[in-house]
Amino acid sequence: ESQRMVQEIRQRFTRLPDQSLLLWLYECWFLGANEDIVLTSFEAGQLGSLSRDVAVDRHIGSWVGPFSLWTLLVASVREAYTVDEVMVYRDRWNTRLEGVQYLTELTMLDILYGNTRNADYLDDPDEAYCTWHIWEAFKKSAPPFYAKALSSITWHRDLKVLRLKAYVWDYRPKPSSLPQDGFVEIQPKEYAASGDDPCTICHEELSRNTCELECGHEFHRECIRTWLQEHSSTCPICRDYAVFPADVPERNSSKHYKAKAWKRSVF
Protein backbone atom coordinates (compact mmCIF):
# COMPACT_ATOMS: atom_id res chain seq x y z
CA GLU A 1 0.00 0.00 0.00
CA SER A 2 2.79 2.41 0.92
CA GLN A 3 4.77 1.66 -2.24
CA ARG A 4 1.69 2.11 -4.39
CA MET A 5 1.04 5.53 -2.85
CA VAL A 6 4.65 6.59 -3.45
CA GLN A 7 4.43 5.45 -7.07
CA GLU A 8 1.18 7.36 -7.60
CA ILE A 9 2.74 10.51 -6.13
CA ARG A 10 5.69 10.20 -8.50
CA GLN A 11 3.40 9.81 -11.50
CA ARG A 12 1.17 12.70 -10.53
CA PHE A 13 3.52 15.28 -9.04
CA THR A 14 6.91 14.90 -10.75
CA ARG A 15 8.11 18.23 -12.09
CA LEU A 16 8.11 18.62 -15.86
CA PRO A 17 11.36 19.34 -17.72
CA ASP A 18 12.06 23.10 -17.93
CA GLN A 19 9.20 23.88 -15.52
CA SER A 20 10.16 26.45 -12.89
CA LEU A 21 9.99 25.42 -9.24
CA LEU A 22 7.30 28.01 -8.55
CA LEU A 23 5.10 26.79 -11.40
CA TRP A 24 5.69 23.23 -10.25
CA LEU A 25 4.55 24.06 -6.72
CA TYR A 26 1.39 25.68 -8.04
CA GLU A 27 0.71 22.69 -10.28
CA CYS A 28 1.20 20.33 -7.32
CA TRP A 29 -1.27 22.34 -5.27
CA PHE A 30 -3.74 22.41 -8.15
CA LEU A 31 -3.51 18.63 -8.50
CA GLY A 32 -4.27 18.13 -4.81
CA ALA A 33 -0.93 17.93 -2.99
CA ASN A 34 -2.54 19.71 -0.02
CA GLU A 35 -5.46 17.28 0.25
CA ASP A 36 -4.92 14.51 2.81
CA ILE A 37 -1.68 13.10 1.38
CA VAL A 38 0.41 12.35 4.48
CA LEU A 39 3.85 10.74 4.27
CA THR A 40 6.14 9.18 6.83
CA SER A 41 9.85 9.98 6.78
CA PHE A 42 10.55 6.67 5.05
CA GLU A 43 7.92 7.29 2.35
CA ALA A 44 9.21 10.82 1.74
CA GLY A 45 12.69 9.39 1.27
CA GLN A 46 11.35 7.07 -1.44
CA LEU A 47 10.01 9.87 -3.64
CA GLY A 48 13.28 10.18 -5.54
CA SER A 49 13.73 13.09 -7.96
CA LEU A 50 10.21 14.45 -7.58
CA SER A 51 11.28 18.05 -8.17
CA ARG A 52 14.12 17.20 -10.60
CA ASP A 53 16.23 19.50 -8.41
CA VAL A 54 18.97 17.95 -6.28
CA ALA A 55 18.75 20.47 -3.43
CA VAL A 56 14.95 20.34 -3.16
CA ASP A 57 14.78 16.55 -3.45
CA ARG A 58 17.40 16.17 -0.74
CA HIS A 59 15.31 18.26 1.64
CA ILE A 60 12.10 16.39 0.76
CA GLY A 61 13.70 13.16 1.92
CA SER A 62 15.32 14.61 5.05
CA TRP A 63 12.36 15.79 7.11
CA VAL A 64 11.29 13.79 10.16
CA GLY A 65 7.57 13.20 9.61
CA PRO A 66 4.84 12.48 9.20
CA PHE A 67 4.04 15.53 7.09
CA SER A 68 1.53 16.32 4.39
CA LEU A 69 2.96 16.24 0.87
CA TRP A 70 2.19 19.93 0.40
CA THR A 71 4.04 20.87 3.60
CA LEU A 72 7.06 18.83 2.48
CA LEU A 73 7.20 20.44 -0.96
CA VAL A 74 6.81 24.02 0.26
CA ALA A 75 9.25 23.63 3.15
CA SER A 76 11.84 21.97 0.90
CA VAL A 77 11.78 24.74 -1.71
CA ARG A 78 12.02 27.39 1.00
CA GLU A 79 14.91 25.57 2.65
CA ALA A 80 16.81 25.00 -0.59
CA TYR A 81 16.54 28.47 -2.12
CA THR A 82 16.24 32.10 -1.11
CA VAL A 83 13.78 34.45 -2.74
CA ASP A 84 16.47 35.77 -5.10
CA GLU A 85 17.60 32.29 -6.10
CA VAL A 86 14.21 30.74 -6.82
CA MET A 87 12.79 33.52 -9.02
CA VAL A 88 13.91 34.60 -12.48
CA TYR A 89 12.28 37.91 -13.31
CA ARG A 90 11.32 38.27 -16.96
CA ASP A 91 12.13 41.24 -19.12
CA ARG A 92 9.30 40.29 -21.45
CA TRP A 93 6.58 37.67 -21.78
CA ASN A 94 5.10 37.33 -25.25
CA THR A 95 2.10 35.00 -25.25
CA ARG A 96 -1.02 34.62 -23.14
CA LEU A 97 0.29 31.37 -21.74
CA GLU A 98 3.61 32.95 -20.76
CA GLY A 99 1.75 35.86 -19.17
CA VAL A 100 -0.44 33.60 -17.04
CA GLN A 101 2.58 31.52 -16.05
CA TYR A 102 4.55 34.61 -15.05
CA LEU A 103 1.65 35.86 -12.94
CA THR A 104 1.57 32.47 -11.24
CA GLU A 105 5.31 32.62 -10.51
CA LEU A 106 5.07 36.14 -9.08
CA THR A 107 2.13 35.11 -6.91
CA MET A 108 3.75 31.94 -5.58
CA LEU A 109 6.91 33.93 -4.81
CA ASP A 110 4.89 36.40 -2.75
CA ILE A 111 3.01 33.62 -0.95
CA LEU A 112 6.17 31.71 -0.05
CA TYR A 113 8.59 34.53 0.71
CA GLY A 114 6.69 37.82 0.87
CA ASN A 115 5.57 39.72 3.92
CA THR A 116 2.05 40.44 2.67
CA ARG A 117 -1.44 39.12 3.36
CA ASN A 118 -0.87 36.59 0.57
CA ALA A 119 1.07 34.51 3.10
CA ASP A 120 -2.35 33.47 4.41
CA TYR A 121 -3.17 31.79 1.08
CA LEU A 122 -0.50 29.10 1.03
CA ASP A 123 -3.22 26.45 1.02
CA ASP A 124 -5.25 28.23 -1.67
CA PRO A 125 -3.04 30.29 -4.03
CA ASP A 126 -5.98 31.10 -6.30
CA GLU A 127 -7.36 33.34 -3.55
CA ALA A 128 -4.21 35.49 -3.53
CA TYR A 129 -4.31 39.21 -4.24
CA CYS A 130 -2.35 41.09 -6.88
CA THR A 131 -0.05 43.22 -4.75
CA TRP A 132 1.49 46.41 -6.10
CA HIS A 133 4.83 44.60 -6.52
CA ILE A 134 3.19 41.80 -8.54
CA TRP A 135 1.27 44.34 -10.62
CA GLU A 136 4.32 46.46 -11.43
CA ALA A 137 6.54 43.49 -12.30
CA PHE A 138 3.87 41.96 -14.51
CA LYS A 139 2.87 45.14 -16.31
CA LYS A 140 6.49 46.17 -16.87
CA SER A 141 7.24 42.88 -18.65
CA ALA A 142 4.11 42.87 -20.84
CA PRO A 143 4.48 43.10 -24.64
CA PRO A 144 3.09 46.27 -26.25
CA PHE A 145 -0.35 44.95 -27.20
CA TYR A 146 -0.96 43.57 -23.68
CA ALA A 147 0.59 46.62 -22.02
CA LYS A 148 -2.03 48.76 -23.75
CA ALA A 149 -4.82 46.52 -22.49
CA LEU A 150 -3.43 46.47 -18.94
CA SER A 151 -3.23 50.26 -18.92
CA SER A 152 -7.04 50.31 -18.92
CA ILE A 153 -7.07 48.58 -15.52
CA THR A 154 -6.87 50.60 -12.34
CA TRP A 155 -4.92 48.65 -9.75
CA HIS A 156 -6.47 48.33 -6.30
CA ARG A 157 -5.44 46.29 -3.29
CA ASP A 158 -8.39 43.89 -3.61
CA LEU A 159 -7.60 42.89 -7.19
CA LYS A 160 -7.38 39.09 -7.31
CA VAL A 161 -4.59 37.45 -9.32
CA LEU A 162 -7.05 34.88 -10.66
CA ARG A 163 -9.20 37.62 -12.16
CA LEU A 164 -6.15 39.19 -13.79
CA LYS A 165 -5.18 35.83 -15.27
CA ALA A 166 -8.62 35.44 -16.82
CA TYR A 167 -8.42 38.99 -18.17
CA VAL A 168 -5.07 38.32 -19.86
CA TRP A 169 -6.22 35.01 -21.28
CA ASP A 170 -9.49 36.33 -22.69
CA TYR A 171 -8.01 39.34 -24.49
CA ARG A 172 -6.30 39.06 -27.83
CA PRO A 173 -5.12 41.25 -30.73
CA LYS A 174 -7.54 41.92 -33.55
CA PRO A 175 -6.65 39.91 -36.66
CA SER A 176 -5.38 42.99 -38.45
CA SER A 177 -1.90 44.14 -39.30
CA LEU A 178 0.14 45.89 -36.65
CA PRO A 179 0.29 49.70 -36.84
CA GLN A 180 3.69 51.32 -37.24
CA ASP A 181 3.88 52.16 -33.56
CA GLY A 182 3.75 48.45 -32.72
CA PHE A 183 0.45 48.60 -30.83
CA VAL A 184 -2.71 46.72 -31.67
CA GLU A 185 -6.21 47.03 -30.34
CA ILE A 186 -7.28 44.46 -27.76
CA GLN A 187 -10.74 42.99 -27.77
CA PRO A 188 -12.56 40.49 -25.55
CA LYS A 189 -12.75 36.92 -26.67
CA GLU A 190 -16.24 36.39 -28.07
CA TYR A 191 -15.85 33.23 -30.06
CA ALA A 192 -14.06 29.92 -29.86
CA ALA A 193 -10.29 30.02 -29.87
CA SER A 194 -8.56 30.04 -33.21
CA GLY A 195 -6.42 27.21 -34.48
CA ASP A 196 -3.30 29.13 -33.42
CA ASP A 197 -4.24 29.06 -29.72
CA PRO A 198 -2.76 26.33 -27.52
CA CYS A 199 -4.74 23.96 -25.36
CA THR A 200 -3.58 24.92 -21.87
CA ILE A 201 -3.74 21.29 -20.73
CA CYS A 202 -1.50 19.64 -23.34
CA HIS A 203 -0.06 22.88 -24.84
CA GLU A 204 -0.74 21.59 -28.35
CA GLU A 205 -2.47 23.64 -31.05
CA LEU A 206 -6.26 23.86 -30.96
CA SER A 207 -7.41 22.86 -34.41
CA ARG A 208 -10.12 20.20 -34.12
CA ASN A 209 -12.04 18.06 -31.64
CA THR A 210 -12.40 20.95 -29.21
CA CYS A 211 -14.83 21.62 -26.40
CA GLU A 212 -15.78 25.03 -25.01
CA LEU A 213 -16.80 25.27 -21.36
CA GLU A 214 -19.59 27.55 -20.21
CA CYS A 215 -16.99 30.07 -19.03
CA GLY A 216 -15.83 30.44 -22.65
CA HIS A 217 -12.45 28.72 -22.40
CA GLU A 218 -11.68 26.05 -24.96
CA PHE A 219 -9.65 22.85 -24.86
CA HIS A 220 -9.19 19.62 -26.75
CA ARG A 221 -12.27 17.55 -25.99
CA GLU A 222 -10.27 14.56 -24.74
CA CYS A 223 -7.97 16.79 -22.66
CA ILE A 224 -10.77 18.55 -20.80
CA ARG A 225 -12.77 15.36 -20.35
CA THR A 226 -9.77 13.66 -18.73
CA TRP A 227 -9.10 16.79 -16.67
CA LEU A 228 -12.65 17.00 -15.33
CA GLN A 229 -12.85 13.28 -14.63
CA GLU A 230 -9.44 12.69 -13.06
CA HIS A 231 -8.07 15.99 -11.75
CA SER A 232 -10.57 18.73 -11.02
CA SER A 233 -14.17 19.79 -11.60
CA THR A 234 -13.07 23.30 -12.53
CA CYS A 235 -11.79 25.07 -15.63
CA PRO A 236 -7.94 24.97 -15.63
CA ILE A 237 -7.81 28.68 -16.51
CA CYS A 238 -10.44 30.56 -14.51
CA ARG A 239 -11.45 27.83 -12.01
CA ASP A 240 -15.16 28.11 -12.81
CA TYR A 241 -16.88 24.83 -11.98
CA ALA A 242 -18.00 22.78 -14.97
CA VAL A 243 -19.15 19.30 -15.92
CA PHE A 244 -18.73 17.57 -19.25
CA PRO A 245 -21.90 16.51 -21.13
CA ALA A 246 -22.87 12.90 -20.52
CA ASP A 247 -23.47 12.23 -24.21
CA VAL A 248 -19.92 12.76 -25.47
CA PRO A 249 -19.79 12.54 -29.30
CA GLU A 250 -17.45 10.29 -31.22
CA ARG A 251 -13.72 11.05 -31.18
CA ASN A 252 -13.43 11.80 -34.90
CA SER A 253 -16.00 14.58 -34.96
CA SER A 254 -14.59 18.03 -35.70
CA LYS A 255 -17.51 20.00 -34.26
CA HIS A 256 -17.44 22.13 -31.11
CA TYR A 257 -19.30 20.97 -28.02
CA LYS A 258 -20.12 23.09 -25.02
CA ALA A 259 -20.01 21.78 -21.47
CA LYS A 260 -22.55 23.09 -18.99
CA ALA A 261 -21.47 24.89 -15.84
CA TRP A 262 -23.13 23.73 -12.65
CA LYS A 263 -21.68 26.40 -10.38
CA ARG A 264 -19.89 29.65 -11.06
CA SER A 265 -17.01 30.75 -8.89
CA VAL A 266 -16.79 34.35 -7.74
CA PHE A 267 -13.56 36.30 -8.25
PELINUR-V794360 format. One record per residue. N is the residue number from 1. RES is the residue in one letter. D_LAST is the distance of its C-alpha to the last C-alpha in Angstrom with 1 decimal. Layout:
# PELINUR-V794360
n & res & d_last
N & RES & D_LAST
N & RES & D_LAST
This chain:
# PELINUR-V794360
n & res & d_last
1 & E & 39.6
2 & S & 38.7
3 & Q & 39.7
4 & R & 37.6
5 & M & 34.5
6 & V & 35.2
7 & Q & 35.7
8 & E & 32.5
9 & I & 30.6
10 & R & 32.4
11 & Q & 31.6
12 & R & 27.9
13 & F & 27.1
14 & T & 29.7
15 & R & 28.5
16 & L & 29.0
17 & P & 31.6
18 & D & 30.4
19 & Q & 26.9
20 & S & 26.1
21 & L & 26.0
22 & L & 22.4
23 & L & 21.2
24 & W & 23.4
25 & L & 21.9
26 & Y & 18.3
27 & E & 19.8
28 & C & 21.8
29 & W & 18.8
30 & F & 17.0
31 & L & 20.3
32 & G & 20.7
33 & A & 22.9
34 & N & 21.5
35 & E & 22.3
36 & D & 25.9
37 & I & 27.8
38 & V & 30.5
39 & L & 33.4
40 & T & 36.8
41 & S & 38.3
42 & F & 40.4
43 & E & 37.6
44 & A & 35.6
45 & G & 38.8
46 & Q & 39.0
47 & L & 35.7
48 & G & 37.6
49 & S & 35.8
50 & L & 32.3
51 & S & 30.8
52 & R & 33.7
53 & D & 34.2
54 & V & 37.4
55 & A & 36.3
56 & V & 33.1
57 & D & 34.9
58 & R & 37.7
59 & H & 35.4
60 & I & 33.7
61 & G & 37.2
62 & S & 38.5
63 & W & 36.4
64 & V & 38.3
65 & G & 36.0
66 & P & 34.8
67 & F & 31.2
68 & S & 28.0
69 & L & 27.5
70 & W & 24.3
71 & T & 26.2
72 & L & 29.1
73 & L & 27.1
74 & V & 25.3
75 & A & 28.5
76 & S & 30.6
77 & V & 28.6
78 & R & 28.6
79 & E & 32.3
80 & A & 33.3
81 & Y & 31.7
82 & T & 30.9
83 & V & 27.9
84 & D & 30.2
85 & E & 31.5
86 & V & 28.4
87 & M & 26.5
88 & V & 27.8
89 & Y & 26.4
90 & R & 26.4
91 & D & 28.3
92 & R & 26.7
93 & W & 24.3
94 & N & 25.3
95 & T & 23.1
96 & R & 19.5
97 & L & 19.9
98 & E & 21.5
99 & G & 18.8
100 & V & 16.0
101 & Q & 18.5
102 & Y & 19.4
103 & L & 15.9
104 & T & 15.9
105 & E & 19.4
106 & L & 18.7
107 & T & 15.8
108 & M & 18.0
109 & L & 20.9
110 & D & 19.3
111 & I & 18.3
112 & L & 21.9
113 & Y & 24.0
114 & G & 22.3
115 & N & 22.9
116 & T & 19.5
117 & R & 17.0
118 & N & 15.5
119 & A & 18.6
120 & D & 17.1
121 & Y & 14.7
122 & L & 17.6
123 & D & 17.0
124 & D & 13.3
125 & P & 12.8
126 & D & 9.4
127 & E & 8.3
128 & A & 10.5
129 & Y & 10.5
130 & C & 12.3
131 & T & 15.6
132 & W & 18.3
133 & H & 20.3
134 & I & 17.6
135 & W & 17.0
136 & E & 20.8
137 & A & 21.7
138 & F & 19.4
139 & K & 20.3
140 & K & 24.0
141 & S & 24.2
142 & A & 22.7
143 & P & 25.3
144 & P & 26.5
145 & F & 24.7
146 & Y & 21.2
147 & A & 22.3
148 & K & 23.0
149 & A & 19.6
150 & L & 17.9
151 & S & 20.4
152 & S & 18.8
153 & I & 15.7
154 & T & 16.3
155 & W & 15.2
156 & H & 14.1
157 & R & 13.8
158 & D & 10.3
159 & L & 8.9
160 & K & 6.8
161 & V & 9.1
162 & L & 7.1
163 & R & 6.0
164 & L & 9.7
165 & K & 10.9
166 & A & 9.9
167 & Y & 11.5
168 & V & 14.5
169 & W & 15.0
170 & D & 15.0
171 & Y & 17.4
172 & R & 21.1
173 & P & 24.5
174 & K & 26.6
175 & P & 29.5
176 & S & 32.0
177 & S & 34.1
178 & L & 33.0
179 & P & 34.5
180 & Q & 36.9
181 & D & 34.6
182 & G & 32.3
183 & F & 29.3
184 & V & 27.8
185 & E & 25.6
186 & I & 22.1
187 & Q & 20.8
188 & P & 17.8
189 & K & 18.4
190 & E & 20.0
191 & Y & 22.1
192 & A & 22.5
193 & A & 22.7
194 & S & 26.2
195 & G & 28.7
196 & D & 28.1
197 & D & 24.5
198 & P & 24.2
199 & C & 22.9
200 & T & 20.4
201 & I & 21.8
202 & C & 25.5
203 & H & 25.2
204 & E & 28.0
205 & E & 28.3
206 & L & 26.9
207 & S & 30.0
208 & R & 30.7
209 & N & 29.7
210 & T & 26.0
211 & C & 23.4
212 & E & 20.3
213 & L & 17.4
214 & E & 16.0
215 & C & 12.9
216 & G & 15.7
217 & H & 16.1
218 & E & 19.7
219 & F & 21.7
220 & H & 25.3
221 & R & 25.8
222 & E & 27.5
223 & C & 24.9
224 & I & 21.9
225 & R & 24.2
226 & T & 25.2
227 & W & 21.7
228 & L & 20.6
229 & Q & 23.9
230 & E & 24.4
231 & H & 21.3
232 & S & 18.0
233 & S & 16.9
234 & T & 13.7
235 & C & 13.5
236 & P & 14.6
237 & I & 12.6
238 & C & 9.0
239 & R & 9.5
240 & D & 9.5
241 & Y & 12.5
242 & A & 15.7
243 & V & 19.5
244 & F & 22.3
245 & P & 25.0
246 & A & 28.0
247 & D & 30.5
248 & V & 29.8
249 & P & 32.3
250 & E & 34.9
251 & R & 34.1
252 & N & 36.2
253 & S & 34.5
254 & S & 33.0
255 & K & 30.9
256 & H & 27.2
257 & Y & 25.7
258 & K & 22.3
259 & A & 20.7
260 & K & 19.2
261 & A & 15.8
262 & W & 16.4
263 & K & 13.0
264 & R & 9.6
265 & S & 6.6
266 & V & 3.8
267 & F & 0.0
